[in-house]
Amino acid sequence: MASSRPVKDLVRDLGVFSHSFIPPRLLCRDREYERLMTELKLAKEGFPPPNFIVLGPSGSGKTVTVRKALADAGVPSAYVVGESSAYGTLVALHTMLVGKKKWGLSFGVLWRDVEKALPRSCLIVIDEAEKFMIRDEKSDELLYMIVDRPETGLILISNKVNLYDYVRDVRVKSRFNPYLLMFPPYKPDEIYMIVRDRLAMAMKEGSAVEDFADDEALKLISALAAQKGGDARYAIDLLREAVKMCLLNNERLRADHIYEARRRVERSYVEEGLKGLSTAHKLMLLAVLRSKTVGEAYRNFYELAKSHGFPELSERRLKDVLGELEVMGYVSVKRMGRNYYIEPSRWLPQDIVEVLERELFP
């Protein structure tokens, strides 16, 4: 039976829906957590810190499991999200450890500062490592600096199952030699358990999930997240936005809140993603949306660049930009006969052309 208390009096903490929140308990990831903890406990006892490559689709619990295991084991660590280049990733690591962003310094100078700031024995964690390893041939230079440092472990987290193929330097491979830890997508019932548990953590003491939410709404979240490939992060984002609406309107959580939350969340994903794209990537995406083949996309890019005063790029650079959009999931390229056909991803909103035009031509 639902509580008679106002909905706004049932919720204590919205912070549990944050991407940075590390829950006191991990659901449905016992095997992966214990695998990490086994090696981290040995490191705590004085053995060399381990090296890991942690792989799995988006929202499969990779980051939260690694960060919780490190916190629970009490092993000193440094965590950064990879940038689009090895140099940018090193700057991010430097900023996190030293506290001041420094561009323009050499790799060597930046790394010396990082080394001084690191504990003698520690782990460096690079999330979304594919962002620089796939595109930047200098990624091996950064990886070698890390794995060549005594008593320093490296954990690379990625949704690219072939990430290790982008370790090109044999010196890195011989020193790195990582354990591989695969995270499968969450199943619908597992997402339901996670969503329900996260909502329970947000409730005030003495309040129950049933007081706040219809069970059908929580099942809808798990179904929608399952359609996204078992993405628990997407599920928690839906829950967060739906809970905020309920608090503002003093209403119990229902299915219609979830559908509205989906619209808001997916729009925010697109907007945030576009903010991170360069002008060349945005222009190429707009050209793709007006094309059927790769050749047409290149011609449309040149026309857009010329008519709006943007720099024209070589065909080789255009190929790189298009390939990067494919890696990021905005487009797919398929060969049929002698032609290469190009398709925008289905998750792009219907008004993506208008959004891009506003971004490019304010």
C-alpha positions in Angstrom: 0.0 0.0 0.0 1.4 3.4 -1.0 2.3 5.9 1.8 0.0 8.8 2.4 3.0 11.1 3.0 3.8 13.7 0.2 6.2 12.3 -2.4 8.7 15.0 -1.8 9.0 13.9 1.8 10.0 10.3 0.8 13.4 11.0 -1.0 16.5 11.9 0.9 19.4 11.9 -1.6 19.5 12.5 -5.4 23.3 12.1 -5.3 22.9 8.3 -5.6 21.9 8.8 -9.2 25.1 10.5 -10.1 27.6 8.7 -12.5 30.3 9.3 -9.9 28.4 7.6 -7.1 30.0 4.4 -5.8 27.3 2.3 -4.1 28.0 0.5 -0.8 26.9 -2.7 -2.5 27.4 -3.9 -6.1 24.7 -6.1 -7.6 25.2 -8.7 -10.3 29.0 -8.1 -10.6 30.3 -10.4 -7.9 32.6 -12.4 -10.1 34.2 -9.4 -11.7 34.6 -7.6 -8.3 36.2 -10.7 -6.7 38.6 -11.1 -9.6 39.9 -7.5 -9.1 39.9 -7.8 -5.3 42.1 -11.0 -5.5 44.9 -9.1 -7.3 44.4 -5.9 -5.3 44.7 -7.6 -2.0 48.0 -9.1 -3.1 49.2 -5.6 -4.1 48.1 -4.4 -0.6 50.4 -7.1 0.9 53.4 -5.8 -1.1 53.2 -7.7 -4.4 53.5 -5.7 -7.6 50.3 -4.0 -8.6 48.4 -5.8 -11.3 47.7 -4.8 -14.9 44.2 -5.2 -16.3 42.3 -4.5 -19.4 38.6 -4.2 -18.5 36.2 -4.6 -21.4 32.5 -4.5 -21.9 29.7 -2.5 -23.5 28.6 0.9 -22.2 26.7 0.7 -18.9 27.9 -2.8 -18.0 29.4 -1.7 -14.6 33.1 -1.6 -15.6 33.9 1.8 -14.1 31.9 1.5 -10.9 33.3 -2.0 -10.2 36.9 -1.0 -10.7 36.5 2.1 -8.6 34.7 0.3 -5.8 37.3 -2.5 -5.7 40.1 0.1 -5.5 38.4 1.9 -2.7 37.6 -1.3 -0.8 41.1 -2.6 -1.2 42.7 0.7 -0.1 45.2 0.6 -2.9 46.5 4.1 -3.9 45.3 5.0 -7.3 44.9 7.8 -9.9 41.8 7.7 -12.1 41.3 9.7 -15.3 39.1 9.6 -18.4 41.0 9.3 -21.6 41.1 12.3 -23.9 41.3 12.3 -27.7 45.1 12.2 -27.7 47.8 10.6 -25.6 49.1 14.1 -24.8 45.7 15.3 -23.6 45.3 12.2 -21.5 48.7 12.9 -19.8 47.6 16.5 -19.2 44.5 15.2 -17.6 46.5 12.9 -15.4 48.9 15.7 -14.5 45.9 18.0 -13.7 44.4 15.4 -11.4 47.6 14.8 -9.5 49.3 18.1 -9.5 46.2 20.3 -9.6 47.0 22.7 -12.4 46.4 22.2 -16.1 49.6 22.7 -18.1 49.5 22.6 -21.9 52.6 23.1 -24.0 55.0 21.2 -21.9 56.8 18.2 -23.4 55.7 14.6 -22.7 58.8 14.1 -20.6 58.3 17.2 -18.4 54.7 16.4 -17.7 55.5 12.8 -16.9 58.3 13.8 -14.4 55.7 15.9 -12.6 53.2 13.0 -12.6 55.9 10.6 -11.3 56.8 12.8 -8.4 53.1 13.1 -7.4 52.4 9.4 -7.6 52.8 7.2 -4.5 55.7 4.7 -4.8 53.3 1.8 -5.3 50.0 2.6 -7.0 47.6 1.9 -9.9 46.8 4.3 -12.7 43.3 3.8 -14.2 42.5 5.2 -17.6 38.8 5.0 -18.5 37.5 5.2 -22.1 41.1 4.4 -23.2 40.0 3.8 -26.8 39.6 7.5 -27.2 43.3 8.0 -27.6 44.6 4.5 -28.2 42.7 4.0 -31.5 43.5 7.4 -33.0 46.9 8.4 -31.7 50.0 6.5 -32.6 51.8 8.2 -29.7 49.6 6.3 -27.2 52.4 3.7 -26.9 54.7 6.5 -25.6 52.3 7.2 -22.7 51.6 3.6 -22.0 55.3 2.8 -21.9 56.0 5.6 -19.4 53.4 4.1 -17.1 54.2 0.4 -17.4 58.0 1.1 -17.2 57.6 2.8 -13.8 58.5 0.4 -11.0 55.6 -0.8 -8.7 52.9 0.9 -10.9 49.9 -1.0 -12.2 47.8 0.1 -15.1 44.1 -0.6 -15.7 42.6 0.3 -19.0 38.8 0.5 -19.3 37.1 0.4 -22.7 34.0 -0.7 -24.6 36.2 -1.8 -27.5 36.8 -5.5 -27.3 39.9 -5.4 -29.5 41.6 -2.6 -27.5 44.7 -4.6 -27.0 45.2 -4.7 -30.8 46.0 -0.9 -30.5 49.0 -1.6 -28.2 51.6 -1.5 -31.0 55.0 -1.3 -29.2 56.5 -4.7 -28.3 58.1 -3.1 -25.2 54.7 -2.1 -23.9 53.3 -5.5 -24.6 56.1 -7.3 -22.8 55.9 -5.1 -19.7 52.1 -4.7 -19.6 51.0 -8.3 -20.1 47.5 -7.5 -18.6 44.8 -9.7 -17.2 41.7 -9.5 -19.3 38.3 -8.9 -17.5 35.2 -9.0 -19.6 31.9 -7.5 -18.4 28.7 -8.9 -20.1 25.7 -6.7 -20.7 23.2 -6.6 -17.9 20.0 -8.7 -18.3 16.6 -7.0 -17.9 16.0 -8.6 -14.5 19.5 -7.4 -13.3 18.8 -3.9 -14.5 15.5 -4.0 -12.6 17.3 -5.1 -9.4 19.9 -2.3 -9.8 17.3 0.4 -10.5 15.2 -0.7 -7.5 18.2 -0.8 -5.2 19.4 2.6 -6.3 16.0 4.1 -5.7 15.9 2.4 -2.2 19.2 4.1 -1.4 17.6 7.5 -2.3 14.7 7.0 0.0 14.5 8.5 3.5 14.7 6.0 6.4 11.4 4.4 7.0 10.2 4.9 3.4 9.8 2.1 0.9 10.2 2.0 -2.8 6.6 1.1 -3.1 5.6 4.4 -1.4 7.3 6.3 -4.3 7.1 4.2 -7.5 4.8 1.9 -9.4 6.5 -1.4 -10.0 5.5 -1.2 -13.7 7.5 2.0 -14.1 10.7 0.3 -12.8 10.1 -2.6 -15.1 9.7 -0.2 -18.0 13.1 1.3 -17.2 14.7 -2.1 -17.3 13.0 -2.9 -20.6 14.1 0.4 -22.2 17.7 -0.1 -20.9 17.7 -3.7 -22.3 16.8 -2.2 -25.7 20.0 -0.2 -25.3 22.1 -3.3 -24.9 21.7 -3.8 -21.2 23.0 -0.3 -20.3 22.6 0.3 -16.5 23.9 3.8 -16.7 21.1 4.7 -19.2 18.6 3.1 -16.8 19.9 5.2 -13.8 19.8 8.3 -16.0 16.1 7.6 -16.8 15.4 7.0 -13.1 17.1 10.3 -12.1 15.2 12.4 -14.5 11.9 10.7 -13.7 12.4 11.1 -9.9 13.2 14.8 -10.4 9.9 15.3 -12.3 8.0 13.4 -9.5 9.5 15.6 -6.8 8.7 18.8 -8.7 5.1 17.8 -9.3 4.6 15.8 -6.0 3.6 12.7 -8.0 4.3 9.0 -7.6 6.6 7.5 -10.3 4.6 6.2 -13.2 5.3 4.9 -16.7 4.5 8.3 -18.3 7.3 9.9 -16.2 9.7 7.3 -17.7 8.7 8.1 -21.3 9.2 11.8 -20.7 12.5 11.0 -19.0 13.6 9.0 -22.0 13.0 12.0 -24.3 15.0 14.3 -22.0 17.9 11.9 -21.5 18.3 11.0 -25.1 18.3 14.7 -26.1 20.9 15.5 -23.4 23.1 12.6 -24.7 23.0 14.0 -28.2 23.6 17.6 -27.1 26.5 16.6 -24.8 28.0 14.5 -27.5 27.8 17.3 -30.1 29.6 19.7 -27.7 32.6 17.4 -27.7 32.9 17.3 -31.5 35.2 19.5 -33.5 33.9 21.8 -36.2 35.2 19.3 -38.8 33.3 16.4 -37.2 30.1 18.5 -37.0 30.4 19.6 -40.6 31.1 16.0 -41.8 28.1 14.7 -39.8 25.9 17.3 -41.5 27.3 16.3 -44.9 26.6 12.7 -44.1 23.0 13.5 -43.3 22.6 14.9 -46.8 24.4 11.9 -48.5 24.0 8.3 -49.4 27.6 7.4 -50.3 31.0 8.3 -48.9 31.8 10.2 -52.1 28.7 12.3 -51.8 29.6 13.1 -48.2 33.0 14.4 -49.2 31.5 16.6 -51.9 28.9 17.9 -49.6 31.6 18.6 -47.0 33.5 20.7 -49.5 30.4 22.6 -50.5 29.5 23.4 -46.9 33.0 24.4 -46.0 33.4 26.7 -49.1 30.0 28.4 -48.7 30.4 29.0 -45.0 34.1 29.9 -44.8 35.4 26.8 -43.0 38.8 25.4 -43.9 38.8 22.7 -46.6 40.5 19.4 -45.7 42.4 16.9 -47.7 40.6 13.7 -48.7 42.9 11.8 -46.3 41.8 14.0 -43.4 38.2 13.6 -44.4 38.6 9.9 -44.3 40.0 10.2 -40.8 37.1 12.4 -39.7 34.5 10.1 -41.1 36.3 7.1 -39.5 36.3 8.8 -36.1 32.5 9.5 -36.4 32.1 5.8 -37.1 34.2 4.9 -34.0 32.0 7.2 -31.9 28.9 5.6 -33.2 27.4 8.5 -35.2 27.5 6.7 -38.6 28.1 3.4 -40.2 29.9 2.7 -43.5 29.2 -0.4 -45.6 30.6 -1.5 -48.9 28.1 -2.7 -51.5 29.6 -3.6 -54.9 32.0 -0.8 -55.9 30.4 1.9 -53.6 30.7 2.7 -49.9 27.3 3.6 -48.5 26.9 5.6 -45.4 24.1 5.7 -42.8 23.6 7.9 -39.8 22.9 6.0 -36.5 19.2 5.4 -35.7 19.6 7.0 -32.2 20.1 10.4 -33.7 17.1 12.6 -33.0 14.8 13.6 -35.9 15.9 17.3 -35.7 19.6 16.5 -35.7 20.1 18.6 -38.9 18.6 21.7 -37.2 20.7 21.1 -34.1 23.9 20.9 -36.2 23.0 23.9 -38.2 22.4 25.9 -35.0 25.8 24.7 -33.7 27.7 25.5 -36.9 25.9 28.6 -38.2 24.7 30.6 -35.2 
